[in-house]
Amino acid sequence: MNQKFKILILITAVLGILGVGMGAFGSHFLRDRLTDTDMNAYKTAVNYHFIHTIALFCTALLYRIYRIKGLFFIGLFFLGGICLFSGSLYMLSLKHVLLIEPFEFIGILTPIGGLALMGCWAAIFFTVIKIKT
């Protein structure tokens, strides 16, 4: 098995496990502890976490089939985008539960993560369009 493919699949598995855990945590533990605004932010984080974990899995499969080096790096950028976008939303929505005052820069990480995710989708588009079938 190609080592880079294996790395992407392992990252996907870990993100999937974390996504299920965060979803269950939100559904069972946080339901009555978060404001509506914070719960909506948390749900957005979980949704984007899952959507882009599946996208990472598909990127890994594309890498396995076509062996285009750029797809491996797109997969890593999906990881970064998920961590920045969903991670910052998790932190911001949980600030009252965790009794922390998030650093001011946490809020700017969300749109940066969103841009990273958008960049991944664009990179997949331009990578796949070049594939000669």
Secondary structure, 3 states (H helix, E strand, C coil): CCHHHHHHHHHHHHHHHHHHHHHHHHHHHHCCCCCHHHHHHHHHHHHHHHHHHHHHHHHHHHHHHHCCHHHHHHHHHHHHHHHHHHHHHHHHHCCCCCCCCCCCCHHHHHHHHHHHHHHHHHHHHHHHHCCCC
